[in-house]
């Protein structure tokens, strides 16, 4: 089965996002024990977009920046280095207690010590993302977009961003752009807004062509019963995951592709990584395989990015999930939370289990 994509387009992929920075202690150390940190520009959605951007497809970010902020400039420089175009309003900081870009403070974990992540999002400028700041008819109509990737993180960030994502989905649908929706449930974002967000997420999911989520996402965002989150022997639960996806498909029949990753954590540096995808009536399953992990953050985003790249390239569906699995595995070998593939061959080598030196 093929997903029909627009033939006239300026961008293969567009992602709305709230950009920030992540700071990570050196050498896998915990935050409280460290005095040296690596800082990078980050967002889950640009983690997804980076796969296509590094591999040569035209990609654009819709976001917002703090005006005259050096952090905003760092973010712009990072996006440019990844070959990602960007568009967004410049919002005045409004003094020392005004707007800023979010901080994500995380250690990578090591061995038996799991990673810990703290989100510091007070005053986050991305919460002001507003549909009025973007010309959607120009973006989707005149310029043209093949796929828009929407994330539940942005959908739940604020009432403004919820409306923003909903209007983006409606505009994309109107202009024939395919919609990918990764549910990305976060309990702290949903607190006190459960009924409102459930309705919005269900409307976006009803328009989506590609739906991605784990067992927790589908249950808590869309009310679809699934396996217990974070269970052991993930390979033994594959039939339960399939049943969950069947229920999602019955509830949201507009979508033609449904996907979820499978992860069993043996230690911070040893995971068993797999995936399930349903395209049309065809199941594609990658049984969990052992991967060595440097930093797990961004692995799921890498999977989505790789899968979308395969769809954009017009490959056979079997390759979509294989390239997604390998892109996710690649992401866990980087200190950045996005993969930086040198070329397609590097990703396919991971799928093939070929880690031999290339000269």
Residue, then its C-alpha position, 0 to 999 in steps of 0.5 A: x500500500x502506498x500513501x499518496x503524497x502531494x507532487x508540488x511542494x516546497x517542503x517534504x515535512x513540516x513540524x510545529x514545535x517549542x524549542x529549548x535547550x537540554x543540558x546533560x552532565x558529562x560522562x554519564x554522571x548524575x546531575x547533582x554530582x556534576x559541574x560540567x554539562x553539554x548543552x544542545x538545542x532540542x525538541x522532540x519534534x525536531x528530533x523527528x525532523x532531523x532524520x529527513x533533513x540530514x538525508x536531504x529532504x526539505x524540512x521546516x519548523x514552525x515555532x516561536x523565539x524570544x527576541x534578541x535572546x542568545x539562546x534563541x540564536x543558539x537554537x537557530x544556528x542548530x537548526x541551520x546546521x541540521x539543514x532545517x528551515x524555520x519560521x516563527x514570531x519573535x516575542x519580546x522577553x518582557x524583562x527578567x521574569x518574562x519569556x524564555x526557551x525551556x530547559x530540559x535537565x537530564x542525565x543519561x543514566x549508566x548501567x543499573x542507574x536509570x536516566x532522570x529528566x527534569x523539565x524546567x518550562x516556566x515562562x516557556x515562549x513556545x506556549x504562546x504559539x498561535x495560529x494567527x502568527x502563521x499564514x496557513x494558506x501560504x504554507x499549505x496551499x501556495x508552498x505545499x507540504x507533503x507531511x505535517x508531523x504533529x506531536x501531543x507534546x505541543x498539542x497539550x502545552x497550552x490552550x493556544x498551542x492546542x488550538x494551533x495544532x488543531x487548526x494546522x491539522x484542519x488546514x493540512x486536510x484542506x490542502x491535501x497534506x498528509x498528517x502524522x500524529x504522535x500522541x506523546x502523552x504527558x500527565x503533567x500537561x493534561x492535569x486539569x484539562x483532561x476533557x478538553x484535551x481528549x476532545x482535541x486529540x480525538x479530532x486530530x486523530x480522526x484526521x490523521x493518516x499516520x498514528x503513532x503512540x505507545x500503550x500509555x499514549x493510546x489509552x490515556x489520550x484516546x481511551x483505547x484499552x491496551x497492555x500495561x505500560x512498561x511491562x517485562x517480556x515485551x516480546x510476549x505482549x505483541x499480540x496484545x499490542x496488535x489487539x490495541x492497534x486494531x481497536x485504534x483502527x476501528x475508532x479512527x478509520x481515516x488513518x492508514x498507518x498505525x505504529x508503536x515501538x517496543x522497548x524492554x530495558x535491561x539496563x540503562x545501556x542495554x535495551x531490547x528494541x522492537x516495533x509494530x506497524x499496521x499499514x492497511x491490513x498488513x502487519x509488520x513486526x520487528x521482534x525486540x533486538x538487543x541494542x547498546x544505548x549511549x543515551x536513550x532520549x530521542x530513540x522513539x523520535x528517531x523511529x518516527x523520523x525514520x518511518x516518515x522518511x521511508x514514506x516520503x521516499x515512496x519505499x515499500x511499507x516493509x522498509x518504513x518500519x525497518x528504517x524507523x527501527x534503525x533510525x531509532x537505534x542510531x539516535x541512542x548512539x548519540x549524545x544529542x537527542x536526535x540522530x545525525x545520519x551520514x547517509x542511508x547506508x549508515x542507517x541500513x547497516x544498523x538494521x543489518x547488524x553490521x558494525x564493522x569499520x567502513x574505510 
